[in-house]
């Protein structure tokens, strides 16, 4: 069973922050699948929500934390 969306969002933000703020989509997808049970469409929806909220950007097959995303990861509010 998938972890709830807000927990998954915060977990992804914290994971990205821990890993230096950026990560290729394939690696982040694998992490999401194993840890949060979110893969394929659920992963896409999760990441699209983070992009839409300005917490991450996506370019060159890599997700990057924004300043707002880093603040949310470190402060706990997404």
C-alpha positions as CSV (number, residue, x, y, z in Angstrom):
1,X,0.0,0.0,0.0
2,X,1.3,3.4,-0.9
3,X,2.3,5.9,1.7
4,X,0.0,8.9,1.8
5,X,0.7,11.8,-0.6
6,X,1.9,14.4,1.9
7,X,4.3,12.0,3.7
8,X,5.6,11.0,0.3
9,X,6.0,14.6,-0.8
10,X,8.0,15.5,2.3
11,X,10.0,12.4,2.1
12,X,11.1,13.1,-1.5
13,X,12.0,16.7,-0.6
14,X,14.1,15.5,2.4
15,X,15.7,12.8,0.3
16,X,16.6,15.3,-2.4
17,X,18.0,17.7,0.2
18,X,20.1,14.9,1.8
19,X,21.5,13.9,-1.6
20,X,22.7,17.4,-2.5
21,X,19.5,18.9,-4.0
22,X,19.3,17.1,-7.3
23,X,18.9,13.6,-8.6
24,X,18.2,11.9,-12.0
25,X,14.6,10.8,-12.5
26,X,15.5,7.1,-12.7
27,X,17.2,7.1,-9.3
28,X,14.4,9.1,-7.7
29,X,11.8,6.9,-9.2
30,X,13.4,3.8,-7.8
31,X,13.6,5.4,-4.3
32,X,10.0,6.4,-4.5
33,X,8.9,2.9,-5.6
34,X,10.8,1.2,-2.8
35,X,10.2,3.6,0.1
36,X,6.8,5.1,-0.6
37,X,5.3,2.5,-2.9
38,X,4.7,5.2,-5.5
39,X,5.7,4.2,-9.1
40,X,4.7,5.0,-12.6
41,X,1.6,7.2,-12.6
42,X,1.6,7.8,-8.9
43,X,5.2,8.9,-9.1
44,X,4.4,11.2,-12.0
45,X,1.5,12.8,-10.0
46,X,3.7,13.2,-6.9
47,X,6.5,14.9,-8.8
48,X,4.1,17.0,-10.9
49,X,2.6,18.3,-7.7
50,X,6.0,19.3,-6.4
51,X,6.8,21.1,-9.6
52,X,3.4,22.8,-9.6
53,X,4.0,24.0,-6.1
54,X,7.5,25.4,-7.0
55,X,9.3,23.0,-4.7
56,X,11.3,21.3,-7.5
57,X,12.2,21.9,-11.1
58,X,12.9,19.3,-13.8
59,X,15.4,19.6,-16.6
60,X,17.7,17.2,-18.4
61,X,16.1,14.2,-16.8
62,X,16.9,15.5,-13.4
63,X,14.9,16.9,-10.5
64,X,16.3,19.9,-8.6
65,X,15.2,21.3,-5.3
66,X,14.3,25.0,-5.5
67,X,15.0,27.3,-2.6
68,X,11.4,26.9,-1.4
69,X,11.8,23.1,-1.7
70,X,15.0,23.1,0.4
71,X,13.3,25.3,3.0
72,X,10.3,22.9,3.1
73,X,12.6,19.9,3.5
74,X,14.5,21.5,6.3
75,X,11.6,23.2,8.0
76,X,9.0,20.5,7.5
77,X,6.2,22.3,5.6
78,X,5.5,21.4,2.0
